[in-house]
């Protein structure tokens, strides 16, 4: 069980590290790789082939014109979560390249790094009781923090 975070370039490292941090907190192993679907599609394909027989969820991190998420999704039957870094350039319009996919291609788009890691964990949680227990503990911690914060502001 592993999350393969594929970045379009090294400039996506900070965003990807935040995803990895959430996965670490939930006890999910992750690995980071770099392969641009525009510039080196065969490398992206090699990465997908490397994990063909493994239990993985892919999280793709690519901004601007996000071909990476659709490319990865079209080449695997494994879940793909697109988590593009937010950009205010073009009034945030870059997101449309993650949302509009051709027929038969369906990466899930999640805008937040924490949420992308949590979504991957929940996918694994469908068949792994220990992961479900860690998710319950994580969610309980969030609820307890809200209660604590509420008491502090009274």
KOLBA-912654 format. One record per atom (N, C-alpha, C): residue number from 1; x, y negated, z; residue in three letters; atom name. Coordinates in steps of 0.2 Angstrom, whole numbers. Atoms other than C-alpha are relative to their C-alpha. Layout:
N
PT seq     X     Y     Z type atom
PT NUM     X     Y     Z  ALA   CA
...
***
This chain:
154
PT seq     X     Y     Z type atom
PT   1     4     6     0  UNK    N
PT   1     0     0     0  UNK   CA
PT   1     5    -6     0  UNK    C
PT   2    -4     6     1  UNK    N
PT   2     8   -16    -6  UNK   CA
PT   2    -3    -5    -4  UNK    C
PT   3     2     5     4  UNK    N
PT   3     4   -33   -13  UNK   CA
PT   3     6    -2    -4  UNK    C
PT   4    -5     3     4  UNK    N
PT   4    14   -38   -28  UNK   CA
PT   4    -2    -7    -2  UNK    C
PT   5     1     7     2  UNK    N
PT   5    15   -57   -30  UNK   CA
PT   5     4    -1    -6  UNK    C
PT   6    -4     1     6  UNK    N
PT   6    20   -61   -47  UNK   CA
PT   6    -1    -8    -2  UNK    C
PT   7    -1     8     1  UNK    N
PT   7    25   -80   -50  UNK   CA
PT   7     1    -1    -7  UNK    C
PT   8    -2     2     7  UNK    N
PT   8    26   -88   -67  UNK   CA
PT   8     7    -3     0  UNK    C
PT   9    -7     3     0  UNK    N
PT   9    42   -97   -61  UNK   CA
PT   9     2    -1     7  UNK    C
PT  10    -3     1    -7  UNK    N
PT  10    53  -100   -46  UNK   CA
PT  10    -3    -6     3  UNK    C
PT  11     3     6    -3  UNK    N
PT  11    44  -117   -43  UNK   CA
PT  11    -6     2     4  UNK    C
PT  12     6    -3    -3  UNK    N
PT  12    29  -106   -37  UNK   CA
PT  12     2     3     7  UNK    C
PT  13    -3    -4    -6  UNK    N
PT  13    40   -99   -22  UNK   CA
PT  13    -4    -2     6  UNK    C
PT  14     3     2    -7  UNK    N
PT  14    33  -110    -8  UNK   CA
PT  14    -7     2     0  UNK    C
PT  15     7    -3     0  UNK    N
PT  15    15  -106   -13  UNK   CA
PT  15     0     7     2  UNK    C
PT  16     0    -7    -1  UNK    N
PT  16    19   -88   -14  UNK   CA
PT  16     2     2     7  UNK    C
PT  17    -2    -1    -7  UNK    N
PT  17    28   -88     3  UNK   CA
PT  17    -6    -1     5  UNK    C
PT  18     6     0    -4  UNK    N
PT  18    12   -94    11  UNK   CA
PT  18    -4     6     0  UNK    C
PT  19     4    -6     1  UNK    N
PT  19     3   -80     4  UNK   CA
PT  19     3     6     3  UNK    C
PT  20    -4    -5    -4  UNK    N
PT  20    16   -68    10  UNK   CA
PT  20     0     0     7  UNK    C
PT  21     0     1    -7  UNK    N
PT  21    16   -75    27  UNK   CA
PT  21    -7     2     3  UNK    C
PT  22     7    -3    -3  UNK    N
PT  22    -3   -71    29  UNK   CA
PT  22     0     7    -1  UNK    C
PT  23     0    -7     1  UNK    N
PT  23     0   -54    22  UNK   CA
PT  23     4     3     6  UNK    C
PT  24    -4    -3    -5  UNK    N
PT  24    14   -51    35  UNK   CA
PT  24    -4     0     7  UNK    C
PT  25     4     0    -6  UNK    N
PT  25     2   -57    49  UNK   CA
PT  25    -5     6     0  UNK    C
PT  26     5    -5     0  UNK    N
PT  26   -10   -44    43  UNK   CA
PT  26     3     7    -1  UNK    C
PT  27    -3    -7     0  UNK    N
PT  27     3   -30    42  UNK   CA
PT  27     0     3    -7  UNK    C
PT  28     0    -2     7  UNK    N
PT  28     3   -29    23  UNK   CA
PT  28     6    -2    -3  UNK    C
PT  29    -6     1     3  UNK    N
PT  29    19   -27    14  UNK   CA
PT  29    -1    -3    -7  UNK    C
PT  30     1     3     7  UNK    N
PT  30    22   -38    -1  UNK   CA
PT  30     7    -1    -3  UNK    C
PT  31    -6     1     4  UNK    N
PT  31    35   -41   -14  UNK   CA
PT  31    -1    -5    -5  UNK    C
PT  32     1     5     5  UNK    N
PT  32    38   -56   -25  UNK   CA
PT  32     4     1    -6  UNK    C
PT  33    -3    -1     6  UNK    N
PT  33    42   -56   -43  UNK   CA
PT  33    -1    -6    -4  UNK    C
PT  34     1     6     4  UNK    N
PT  34    44   -69   -57  UNK   CA
PT  34     0     3    -7  UNK    C
PT  35     1    -2     7  UNK    N
PT  35    38   -66   -75  UNK   CA
PT  35    -5    -4    -3  UNK    C
PT  36     4     5     3  UNK    N
PT  36    30   -79   -86  UNK   CA
PT  36    -4     4    -6  UNK    C
PT  37     4    -3     6  UNK    N
PT  37    16   -72   -98  UNK   CA
PT  37     1    -4    -6  UNK    C
PT  38    -1     4     6  UNK    N
PT  38    20   -86  -110  UNK   CA
PT  38     8     1    -2  UNK    C
PT  39    -7    -1     2  UNK    N
PT  39    39   -84  -110  UNK   CA
PT  39     3     7     0  UNK    C
PT  40    -3    -7    -1  UNK    N
PT  40    43   -66  -105  UNK   CA
PT  40    -5     5     1  UNK    C
PT  41     6    -4    -2  UNK    N
PT  41    27   -56  -107  UNK   CA
PT  41     2     8     0  UNK    C
PT  42    -2    -7    -1  UNK    N
PT  42    37   -40  -109  UNK   CA
PT  42     3     2     7  UNK    C
PT  43    -2     0    -7  UNK    N
PT  43    45   -43   -92  UNK   CA
PT  43    -6     1     5  UNK    C
PT  44     6    -1    -4  UNK    N
PT  44    28   -45   -85  UNK   CA
PT  44    -3     7     0  UNK    C
PT  45     2    -7     1  UNK    N
PT  45    23   -29   -93  UNK   CA
PT  45     4     5     4  UNK    C
PT  46    -5    -5    -4  UNK    N
PT  46    38   -20   -85  UNK   CA
PT  46    -2     0     7  UNK    C
PT  47     2     1    -7  UNK    N
PT  47    33   -26   -68  UNK   CA
PT  47    -7     4     1  UNK    C
PT  48     6    -4    -1  UNK    N
PT  48    15   -19   -70  UNK   CA
PT  48     1     7    -1  UNK    C
PT  49    -2    -8     1  UNK    N
PT  49    22    -2   -77  UNK   CA
PT  49     4     2     7  UNK    C
PT  50    -4    -3    -5  UNK    N
PT  50    34    -1   -62  UNK   CA
PT  50    -5     2     6  UNK    C
PT  51     4    -1    -5  UNK    N
PT  51    19    -1   -50  UNK   CA
PT  51    -7     4    -2  UNK    C
PT  52     6    -3     3  UNK    N
PT  52     7     9   -61  UNK   CA
PT  52    -3     6     4  UNK    C
PT  53     3    -5    -4  UNK    N
PT  53     6    24   -49  UNK   CA
PT  53     0    -1     7  UNK    C
PT  54     0     2    -7  UNK    N
PT  54     6    15   -33  UNK   CA
PT  54    -6    -4     2  UNK    C
PT  55     6     3    -3  UNK    N
PT  55    -7     8   -22  UNK   CA
PT  55     1    -8     1  UNK    C
PT  56    -2     7     0  UNK    N
PT  56    -6   -11   -26  UNK   CA
PT  56    -6    -4    -1  UNK    C
PT  57     4     6     2  UNK    N
PT  57   -15   -27   -27  UNK   CA
PT  57     4    -5    -3  UNK    C
PT  58    -4     5     3  UNK    N
PT  58    -8   -40   -38  UNK   CA
PT  58    -3    -7     2  UNK    C
PT  59     2     7    -1  UNK    N
PT  59    -8   -58   -33  UNK   CA
PT  59     4    -4    -5  UNK    C
PT  60    -4     4     5  UNK    N
PT  60    -3   -70   -48  UNK   CA
PT  60     0    -7     2  UNK    C
PT  61    -1     7    -2  UNK    N
PT  61     3   -87   -44  UNK   CA
PT  61     3    -4    -6  UNK    C
PT  62    -2     3     6  UNK    N
PT  62     4   -98   -60  UNK   CA
PT  62    -4    -6    -1  UNK    C
PT  63     4     6     1  UNK    N
PT  63    -1  -116   -63  UNK   CA
PT  63     0    -2    -7  UNK    C
PT  64     1     3     7  UNK    N
PT  64    -3  -127   -78  UNK   CA
PT  64    -5     5    -4  UNK    C
PT  65     4    -4     5  UNK    N
PT  65    -9  -115   -92  UNK   CA
PT  65     1     8     3  UNK    C
PT  66    -1    -6    -4  UNK    N
PT  66   -12   -99   -81  UNK   CA
PT  66    -2     6    -5  UNK    C
PT  67     1    -6     4  UNK    N
PT  67   -10   -85   -94  UNK   CA
PT  67     2     6     4  UNK    C
PT  68    -2    -6    -4  UNK    N
PT  68    -2   -74   -81  UNK   CA
PT  68    -5     4     3  UNK    C
PT  69     5    -4    -3  UNK    N
PT  69   -17   -69   -72  UNK   CA
PT  69    -4     4    -4  UNK    C
PT  70     4    -4     5  UNK    N
PT  70   -27   -64   -87  UNK   CA
PT  70     4     5    -3  UNK    C
PT  71    -5    -5     3  UNK    N
PT  71   -12   -55   -94  UNK   CA
PT  71     0     6     4  UNK    C
PT  72    -1    -5    -5  UNK    N
PT  72    -9   -45   -78  UNK   CA
PT  72    -7     4     0  UNK    C
PT  73     7    -3    -1  UNK    N
PT  73   -28   -41   -76  UNK   CA
PT  73    -1     4    -6  UNK    C
PT  74     2    -4     6  UNK    N
PT  74   -30   -35   -94  UNK   CA
PT  74     5     6    -1  UNK    C
PT  75    -5    -5     1  UNK    N
PT  75   -15   -23   -92  UNK   CA
PT  75     0     5     5  UNK    C
PT  76     0    -5    -6  UNK    N
PT  76   -20   -14   -76  UNK   CA
PT  76    -7     1     2  UNK    C
PT  77     6    -2    -3  UNK    N
PT  77   -35    -6   -68  UNK   CA
PT  77     0    -2     8  UNK    C
PT  78     0     3    -7  UNK    N
PT  78   -29   -13   -51  UNK   CA
PT  78    -3    -7     1  UNK    C
PT  79     2     7    -2  UNK    N
PT  79   -36   -28   -42  UNK   CA
PT  79     5    -5    -2  UNK    C
PT  80    -4     6     1  UNK    N
PT  80   -29   -45   -48  UNK   CA
PT  80    -3    -6     3  UNK    C
PT  81     2     6    -2  UNK    N
PT  81   -31   -60   -38  UNK   CA
PT  81     4    -6    -2  UNK    C
PT  82    -4     6     2  UNK    N
PT  82   -26   -77   -46  UNK   CA
PT  82    -1    -5     6  UNK    C
PT  83     0     5    -5  UNK    N
PT  83   -21   -90   -33  UNK   CA
PT  83     5    -5    -3  UNK    C
PT  84    -4     6     3  UNK    N
PT  84   -15  -105   -44  UNK   CA
PT  84     2    -5     5  UNK    C
PT  85    -1     6    -4  UNK    N
PT  85    -6  -119   -35  UNK   CA
PT  85    -4    -6    -2  UNK    C
PT  86     4     6     2  UNK    N
PT  86   -16  -134   -34  UNK   CA
PT  86     4    -6    -3  UNK    C
PT  87    -3     6     3  UNK    N
PT  87   -11  -149   -45  UNK   CA
PT  87    -5    -5    -1  UNK    C
PT  88     5     6     1  UNK    N
PT  88   -19  -166   -45  UNK   CA
PT  88     1    -3    -7  UNK    C
PT  89    -1     3     7  UNK    N
PT  89   -12  -169   -63  UNK   CA
PT  89    -6     2    -4  UNK    C
PT  90     6    -1     5  UNK    N
PT  90   -26  -170   -76  UNK   CA
PT  90    -6     1     5  UNK    C
PT  91     6     0    -5  UNK    N
PT  91   -38  -172   -61  UNK   CA
PT  91    -2     7     2  UNK    C
PT  92     1    -7    -2  UNK    N
PT  92   -36  -154   -56  UNK   CA
PT  92    -2     5    -5  UNK    C
PT  93     3    -4     5  UNK    N
PT  93   -41  -148   -73  UNK   CA
PT  93     4     7    -2  UNK    C
PT  94    -4    -7     1  UNK    N
PT  94   -27  -134   -73  UNK   CA
PT  94    -4     6     2  UNK    C
PT  95     4    -6    -2  UNK    N
PT  95   -39  -123   -64  UNK   CA
PT  95    -4     3    -5  UNK    C
PT  96     5    -3     5  UNK    N
PT  96   -50  -120   -79  UNK   CA
PT  96     4     5    -4  UNK    C
PT  97    -3    -6     3  UNK    N
PT  97   -36  -109   -86  UNK   CA
PT  97     0     6     4  UNK    C
PT  98     1    -6    -5  UNK    N
PT  98   -39   -98   -71  UNK   CA
PT  98    -7     3     0  UNK    C
PT  99     8    -2     0  UNK    N
PT  99   -58   -98   -72  UNK   CA
PT  99    -2     3    -6  UNK    C
PT 100     3    -2     6  UNK    N
PT 100   -61   -96   -90  UNK   CA
PT 100     4     6    -3  UNK    C
PT 101    -4    -6     3  UNK    N
PT 101   -56   -78   -96  UNK   CA
PT 101    -4     3    -5  UNK    C
PT 102     4    -4     5  UNK    N
PT 102   -60   -68  -111  UNK   CA
PT 102    -4     6     3  UNK    C
PT 103     4    -6    -2  UNK    N
PT 103   -73   -54  -110  UNK   CA
PT 103     5     6     2  UNK    C
PT 104    -4    -5    -2  UNK    N
PT 104   -66   -39  -101  UNK   CA
PT 104     6    -1     4  UNK    C
PT 105    -6     3    -4  UNK    N
PT 105   -53   -49   -91  UNK   CA
PT 105    -3    -3     6  UNK    C
PT 106     3     3    -6  UNK    N
PT 106   -58   -53   -73  UNK   CA
PT 106     4    -1     6  UNK    C
PT 107    -3     2    -6  UNK    N
PT 107   -45   -59   -61  UNK   CA
PT 107    -4    -4     5  UNK    C
PT 108     4     4    -5  UNK    N
PT 108   -53   -65   -45  UNK   CA
PT 108     4    -6     1  UNK    C
PT 109    -3     6    -1  UNK    N
PT 109   -49   -83   -42  UNK   CA
PT 109    -1    -3     7  UNK    C
PT 110     0     2    -7  UNK    N
PT 110   -45   -89   -24  UNK   CA
PT 110     5    -6     0  UNK    C
PT 111    -4     6     0  UNK    N
PT 111   -38  -106   -22  UNK   CA
PT 111     4    -1     6  UNK    C
PT 112    -4     1    -6  UNK    N
PT 112   -31  -105    -4  UNK   CA
PT 112     5     6     1  UNK    C
PT 113    -5    -5    -1  UNK    N
PT 113   -15   -95     0  UNK   CA
PT 113    -2     5     6  UNK    C
PT 114     2    -5    -6  UNK    N
PT 114   -22   -88    17  UNK   CA
PT 114    -5     4    -3  UNK    C
PT 115     6    -4     3  UNK    N
PT 115   -38   -83     8  UNK   CA
PT 115     2     5    -5  UNK    C
PT 116    -2    -5     5  UNK    N
PT 116   -29   -74    -6  UNK   CA
PT 116     3     6     4  UNK    C
PT 117    -3    -5    -4  UNK    N
PT 117   -19   -64     7  UNK   CA
PT 117    -5     4     4  UNK    C
PT 118     6    -4    -4  UNK    N
PT 118   -35   -60    17  UNK   CA
PT 118    -4     4    -5  UNK    C
PT 119     4    -4     5  UNK    N
PT 119   -44   -55     1  UNK   CA
PT 119     4     7    -2  UNK    C
PT 120    -4    -6     1  UNK    N
PT 120   -30   -43    -3  UNK   CA
PT 120     0     5     5  UNK    C
PT 121     0    -4    -5  UNK    N
PT 121   -30   -36    14  UNK   CA
PT 121    -7     4     1  UNK    C
PT 122     7    -3     0  UNK    N
PT 122   -49   -33    13  UNK   CA
PT 122    -1     5    -5  UNK    C
PT 123     0    -5     5  UNK    N
PT 123   -47   -24    -3  UNK   CA
PT 123     3     7     3  UNK    C
PT 124    -3    -6    -3  UNK    N
PT 124   -35   -12     6  UNK   CA
PT 124    -4     3     6  UNK    C
PT 125     5    -2    -6  UNK    N
PT 125   -47   -12    21  UNK   CA
PT 125    -5     5    -2  UNK    C
PT 126     6    -5     2  UNK    N
PT 126   -60    -2    11  UNK   CA
PT 126     2     7     1  UNK    C
PT 127    -2    -7    -1  UNK    N
PT 127   -49    13    13  UNK   CA
PT 127     5     1     5  UNK    C
PT 128    -5    -1    -5  UNK    N
PT 128   -38    10    27  UNK   CA
PT 128    -2    -3     7  UNK    C
PT 129     3     2    -7  UNK    N
PT 129   -45     9    45  UNK   CA
PT 129     5    -5     4  UNK    C
PT 130    -5     5    -3  UNK    N
PT 130   -29     1    52  UNK   CA
PT 130     0    -7    -2  UNK    C
PT 131     0     7     3  UNK    N
PT 131   -30   -13    40  UNK   CA
PT 131    -7    -4     2  UNK    C
PT 132     7     3    -2  UNK    N
PT 132   -49   -16    44  UNK   CA
PT 132     1    -2     8  UNK    C
PT 133    -1     3    -7  UNK    N
PT 133   -44   -17    63  UNK   CA
PT 133     4    -6     0  UNK    C
PT 134    -4     6     0  UNK    N
PT 134   -30   -30    59  UNK   CA
PT 134    -4    -6    -2  UNK    C
PT 135     4     5     3  UNK    N
PT 135   -43   -40    49  UNK   CA
PT 135    -5    -2     6  UNK    C
PT 136     4     2    -6  UNK    N
PT 136   -55   -39    64  UNK   CA
PT 136     3    -4     5  UNK    C
PT 137    -4     4    -5  UNK    N
PT 137   -42   -45    76  UNK   CA
PT 137     2    -7    -3  UNK    C
PT 138    -1     6     3  UNK    N
PT 138   -37   -59    64  UNK   CA
PT 138    -6    -5     0  UNK    C
PT 139     6     4     0  UNK    N
PT 139   -55   -65    62  UNK   CA
PT 139    -2    -2     7  UNK    C
PT 140     2     2    -7  UNK    N
PT 140   -58   -64    81  UNK   CA
PT 140     5    -5     2  UNK    C
PT 141    -5     6    -1  UNK    N
PT 141   -42   -75    83  UNK   CA
PT 141    -3    -7    -2  UNK    C
PT 142     3     6     2  UNK    N
PT 142   -50   -88    72  UNK   CA
PT 142    -6    -2     3  UNK    C
PT 143     5     2    -4  UNK    N
PT 143   -66   -88    81  UNK   CA
PT 143     1    -2     7  UNK    C
PT 144    -2     2    -7  UNK    N
PT 144   -58   -89    98  UNK   CA
PT 144     4    -7    -1  UNK    C
PT 145    -3     6     1  UNK    N
PT 145   -48  -104    91  UNK   CA
PT 145    -5    -6    -1  UNK    C
PT 146     6     5     1  UNK    N
PT 146   -64  -113    86  UNK   CA
PT 146    -3    -1     7  UNK    C
PT 147     3     1    -7  UNK    N
PT 147   -71  -110   104  UNK   CA
PT 147     4    -4     4  UNK    C
PT 148    -5     4    -4  UNK    N
PT 148   -55  -117   112  UNK   CA
PT 148     0    -7    -3  UNK    C
PT 149     0     7     3  UNK    N
PT 149   -55  -132   100  UNK   CA
PT 149    -7    -4     2  UNK    C
PT 150     7     3    -2  UNK    N
PT 150   -74  -135   104  UNK   CA
PT 150     0    -2     7  UNK    C
PT 151     0     2    -7  UNK    N
PT 151   -71  -135   123  UNK   CA
PT 151     5    -6     1  UNK    C
PT 152    -5     6    -1  UNK    N
PT 152   -56  -147   121  UNK   CA
PT 152    -3    -7    -2  UNK    C
PT 153     3     6     2  UNK    N
PT 153   -67  -160   112  UNK   CA
PT 153    -6    -2     4  UNK    C
PT 154     6     2    -4  UNK    N
PT 154   -81  -160   124  UNK   CA
PT 154     2    -5     5  UNK    C
***
